[in-house]
Amino acid sequence: MRRTRLKEGKNDADVDMTPMLDIVFILLIFFIVTTSFVREESLLVNKPKNGKNTPNNDPTMLVRVDENGRITFNGKDVDIERLEARIENFLAKNQTNSVILIPAYDAKYDKVVAVIDKVKLFDNLTVSIGKS
């Protein structure tokens, strides 16, 4: 019995990667072109300058948001729907243009943003965010 060797034609199958790279680049260009970039809006925060502590005798509105979502306006509980009326009532009796918002550390952001939205309905008011 005789063995025959089949070493004459080694059958290596090489895969040409060039077409696959072309497809990957075409997909990359497609996703870059079709992606829409959204500009997120943010709040403008004015920081106080160092060394400028001027006493202000104007009455201020103090709004607190606790970790349970409860909102207080100058120490009294208020519902988010009634906050606008409280601000109008305060502005009718007092001359001020500032609101201090003090959210708790664990306060929900949606409640804080809802309070800021209610305050921003009044054009002449500025919102300062304090730390509890």
C-alpha positions as CSV (number, residue, x, y, z in Angstrom):
1,M,0.0,0.0,0.0
2,R,1.3,3.1,-1.1
3,R,0.6,6.5,0.4
4,T,0.2,9.4,-1.8
5,R,1.1,12.9,-0.6
6,L,-1.2,15.7,-1.5
7,K,1.1,18.6,-0.8
8,E,1.1,19.9,-4.3
9,G,-1.8,22.4,-4.0
10,K,-2.2,23.7,-0.5
11,N,-5.7,25.1,-0.3
12,D,-5.5,28.3,1.8
13,A,-8.6,30.4,1.8
14,D,-7.7,34.1,2.4
15,V,-10.5,36.5,2.8
16,D,-10.1,39.9,1.2
17,M,-11.0,42.5,3.8
18,T,-11.1,45.5,1.5
19,P,-14.8,45.3,0.6
20,M,-15.8,44.9,4.2
21,L,-13.7,48.0,5.1
22,D,-15.5,49.9,2.3
23,I,-18.9,49.0,3.8
24,V,-17.8,50.0,7.3
25,F,-16.7,53.4,6.1
26,I,-19.9,53.9,4.1
27,L,-21.9,53.1,7.2
28,L,-19.8,55.5,9.2
29,I,-20.3,58.3,6.8
30,F,-24.1,57.5,6.7
31,F,-24.4,57.7,10.4
32,I,-22.4,60.9,10.7
33,V,-24.5,62.6,8.0
34,T,-27.9,61.5,9.4
35,T,-27.1,62.3,13.0
36,S,-28.9,65.4,14.3
37,F,-27.2,67.3,17.0
38,V,-29.4,68.9,19.6
39,R,-28.3,72.0,21.5
40,E,-29.3,71.6,25.1
41,E,-30.6,74.7,26.9
42,S,-29.3,75.4,30.4
43,L,-29.8,77.8,33.1
44,L,-27.7,80.9,33.4
45,V,-26.1,81.1,36.8
46,N,-24.7,84.4,38.0
47,K,-22.0,83.9,40.7
48,P,-21.4,86.6,43.2
49,K,-18.0,88.3,43.0
50,N,-15.6,87.9,45.9
51,G,-15.5,90.8,48.4
52,K,-18.8,92.4,47.4
53,N,-21.0,91.8,50.4
54,T,-23.5,94.6,50.2
55,P,-26.3,94.5,52.6
56,N,-29.7,94.4,50.9
57,N,-32.7,95.4,53.0
58,D,-35.3,94.5,50.3
59,P,-37.6,91.7,51.3
60,T,-36.8,88.5,49.5
61,M,-38.9,85.5,48.7
62,L,-37.5,82.2,50.0
63,V,-38.7,79.0,48.4
64,R,-37.6,75.6,49.7
65,V,-37.9,72.2,48.2
66,D,-37.3,69.3,50.5
67,E,-36.4,65.7,49.7
68,N,-40.0,64.6,49.7
69,G,-41.0,67.2,47.1
70,R,-42.8,69.5,49.6
71,I,-42.5,73.2,48.6
72,T,-42.5,76.0,51.2
73,F,-42.8,79.7,50.4
74,N,-41.4,81.9,53.1
75,G,-41.9,79.1,55.7
76,K,-45.4,78.1,54.7
77,D,-46.3,75.0,52.7
78,V,-47.6,75.7,49.2
79,D,-48.7,73.6,46.3
80,I,-46.8,74.1,43.0
81,E,-50.1,75.3,41.3
82,R,-50.6,77.9,44.0
83,L,-46.9,79.2,44.0
84,E,-47.6,81.7,41.2
85,A,-50.5,83.2,43.2
86,R,-48.3,83.5,46.3
87,I,-45.6,85.2,44.3
88,E,-48.1,87.7,42.9
89,N,-49.5,88.4,46.4
90,F,-46.0,88.9,47.7
91,L,-45.0,91.3,44.9
92,A,-48.2,93.3,45.4
93,K,-47.2,94.0,49.0
94,N,-43.4,94.2,48.7
95,Q,-40.9,95.7,46.3
96,T,-38.4,93.0,45.4
97,N,-36.9,91.4,42.4
98,S,-35.2,88.3,43.8
99,V,-36.2,84.8,44.8
100,I,-34.0,82.5,46.7
101,L,-34.5,78.8,45.9
102,I,-33.1,76.4,48.4
103,P,-33.4,72.7,47.3
104,A,-32.6,69.9,49.6
105,Y,-29.6,67.7,48.8
106,D,-31.9,64.8,47.8
107,A,-34.6,66.9,46.2
108,K,-36.0,65.7,42.9
109,Y,-34.9,67.8,39.9
110,D,-38.3,67.9,38.3
111,K,-39.7,69.7,41.4
112,V,-36.9,72.2,41.4
113,V,-37.3,72.9,37.7
114,A,-41.0,73.3,38.1
115,V,-40.4,75.9,40.8
116,I,-37.9,77.7,38.6
117,D,-40.4,77.7,35.7
118,K,-43.1,79.2,37.9
119,V,-40.7,82.0,39.1
120,K,-39.6,82.7,35.5
121,L,-43.1,83.5,34.6
122,F,-42.4,86.9,36.2
123,D,-40.0,88.8,34.0
124,N,-38.6,91.1,36.6
125,L,-37.6,88.3,39.1
126,T,-34.2,86.7,39.3
127,V,-33.6,83.3,40.8
128,S,-30.8,82.6,43.2
129,I,-30.1,79.0,44.1
130,G,-28.9,78.5,47.7
131,K,-27.5,75.6,49.6
132,S,-29.4,74.1,52.5
